[in-house]
Amino acid sequence: MKLSGKVGCVTGSARGIGWEIAQVYAQEGAKIVLCDLQQADVDRALAQLRLPADNMLGLRADVTAEDDVVRLFRAIKEKFGKLDVLVNNACFAWPREGPIDLEVAETPLAVWQKVLEANLTGTFLCSREALKIMRAQGFGAIINISSPQGKQGKLLRGPYSAAKFGVEGLTQVMALENSARKIKINALDPGGIVATEAIRNIPRNKGKKMLSPQAVRPCAVYLASDESAGVTGISLVATDWNTQQGIEVPYMIA
Ligand SMILES: NC(=O)c1ccc[n+]([C@@H]2O[C@H](COP(=O)([O-])OP(=O)(O)OC[C@H]3O[C@@H](n4cnc5c(N)ncnc54)[C@H](O)[C@@H]3O)[C@@H](O)[C@H]2O)c1
């Protein structure tokens, strides 16, 4: 097992890509911290992990709320005494309640702010609190979930693309600031549209071929494990990484 003895926290992990990463980290021997917006969702996911109570922790936390984030990382320190891996995953391209697919010329400030806060401010707040623990212990890994839109703009993705470019930049800055402290900080871009439940539920996506959520698993394990010791400040594309490693890229029909 590649993550034996490690403690990993995945934000926005009650479903989707975060849940996928939490599951594979548990299978690889890590102790798991889940967080999401609703405690009931966190409890349901925790139950499905089937880990001993000593090896998991689940809290309701909004990553955009400073008090929630401070409470989350304090609870991690109290329960496990350390934090090896943080995955900043909790995000969305458009608010789930809409509106969606807006041009920048018609985007309300409130929508812009929601997308920026979840993607970018959430990554900043969680990283800052995790770094307090990781700097004191002298090791750690942070993985920021990015997107193809964090490297190239796409129509009707103004706030999301701006936020993910920001996540890529923040990854590079944090890597520079922490490389001498044995803390590696990298981005992970799935490499395409991932058929999470929310994506599959969008009517126009029915029947389309998309990445299976499992596509992110091997790369997420690599960046969290000691195999990537010294690797910092890069943005890995899961599909490319899989291919380079000779691992099949799994697809599915939404
Ligand atoms: N699905 C894709 O096609 C795709 C592609 C590239 C990148 N991504 C990225 O992957 C990550 C996960 O996306 P997903 O598709 O799994 O989304 P999802 O909606 O399926 O899951 C996101 C989870 O995050 C939670 N969440 C949202 N805001 C939160 C907040 N403020 N605090 C705590 N939890 C919060 C949600 O409740 C949900 O459980 C995001 O960073 C997204 O940008 C997704």
The ligand as a MOL file (V3000), in Angstrom:
LIG
                    3D

  0  0  0     0  0            999 V3000
M  V30 BEGIN CTAB
M  V30 COUNTS 44 48 0 0 0
M  V30 BEGIN ATOM
M  V30 1 N -16.1230 17.0040 -13.3420 0
M  V30 2 C -15.2890 17.5240 -14.2360 0
M  V30 3 O -15.4940 17.3990 -15.4500 0
M  V30 4 C -14.0520 18.2430 -13.7990 0
M  V30 5 C -13.0460 18.4560 -14.7560 0
M  V30 6 C -11.8860 19.1160 -14.3690 0
M  V30 7 C -11.7480 19.5440 -13.0600 0
M  V30 8 N -12.7530 19.3450 -12.1570 0 CHG=1
M  V30 9 C -12.5430 19.8010 -10.7920 0
M  V30 10 O -12.6810 18.7190 -9.9160 0
M  V30 11 C -13.1250 19.1710 -8.6400 0
M  V30 12 C -14.3430 18.3920 -8.1990 0
M  V30 13 O -15.3570 18.5440 -9.1610 0
M  V30 14 P -16.5390 17.4830 -9.3020 0
M  V30 15 O -16.8560 17.4360 -10.7360 0
M  V30 16 O -16.2110 16.2480 -8.5710 0 CHG=-1
M  V30 17 O -17.7120 18.2730 -8.5620 0
M  V30 18 P -18.9590 17.6910 -7.7080 0
M  V30 19 O -19.9660 18.7730 -7.7160 0
M  V30 20 O -19.3390 16.3470 -8.1940 0
M  V30 21 O -18.3420 17.5580 -6.2620 0
M  V30 22 C -17.8780 18.6870 -5.6030 0
M  V30 23 C -18.0940 18.5090 -4.1060 0
M  V30 24 O -17.5810 19.6800 -3.4640 0
M  V30 25 C -18.5250 20.1380 -2.5200 0
M  V30 26 N -18.3650 21.5790 -2.3360 0
M  V30 27 C -18.6870 22.5620 -3.1980 0
M  V30 28 N -18.4130 23.7550 -2.6570 0
M  V30 29 C -17.9070 23.5150 -1.4320 0
M  V30 30 C -17.4480 24.3440 -0.3770 0
M  V30 31 N -17.4890 25.6710 -0.4640 0
M  V30 32 N -16.9730 23.7660 0.7440 0
M  V30 33 C -16.9390 22.4040 0.8690 0
M  V30 34 N -17.3830 21.5730 -0.0900 0
M  V30 35 C -17.8590 22.1280 -1.2150 0
M  V30 36 C -19.8820 19.7720 -3.1160 0
M  V30 37 O -20.9050 19.7240 -2.1280 0
M  V30 38 C -19.5700 18.4070 -3.7370 0
M  V30 39 O -19.7630 17.3570 -2.8210 0
M  V30 40 C -13.3480 20.6740 -8.8100 0
M  V30 41 O -12.1980 21.3550 -8.3890 0
M  V30 42 C -13.5450 20.8280 -10.3000 0
M  V30 43 O -13.2410 22.1240 -10.7140 0
M  V30 44 C -13.8910 18.6860 -12.5050 0
M  V30 END ATOM
M  V30 BEGIN BOND
M  V30 1 1 1 2
M  V30 2 2 2 3
M  V30 3 1 2 4
M  V30 4 1 4 5
M  V30 5 2 4 44
M  V30 6 2 5 6
M  V30 7 1 6 7
M  V30 8 2 7 8
M  V30 9 1 8 9
M  V30 10 1 8 44
M  V30 11 1 9 10
M  V30 12 1 9 42
M  V30 13 1 10 11
M  V30 14 1 11 12
M  V30 15 1 11 40
M  V30 16 1 12 13
M  V30 17 1 13 14
M  V30 18 2 14 15
M  V30 19 1 14 16
M  V30 20 1 14 17
M  V30 21 1 17 18
M  V30 22 2 18 19
M  V30 23 1 18 20
M  V30 24 1 18 21
M  V30 25 1 21 22
M  V30 26 1 22 23
M  V30 27 1 23 24
M  V30 28 1 23 38
M  V30 29 1 24 25
M  V30 30 1 25 26
M  V30 31 1 25 36
M  V30 32 1 26 27
M  V30 33 1 26 35
M  V30 34 2 27 28
M  V30 35 1 28 29
M  V30 36 1 29 30
M  V30 37 2 29 35
M  V30 38 1 30 31
M  V30 39 2 30 32
M  V30 40 1 32 33
M  V30 41 2 33 34
M  V30 42 1 34 35
M  V30 43 1 36 37
M  V30 44 1 36 38
M  V30 45 1 38 39
M  V30 46 1 40 41
M  V30 47 1 40 42
M  V30 48 1 42 43
M  V30 END BOND
M  V30 END CTAB
M  END
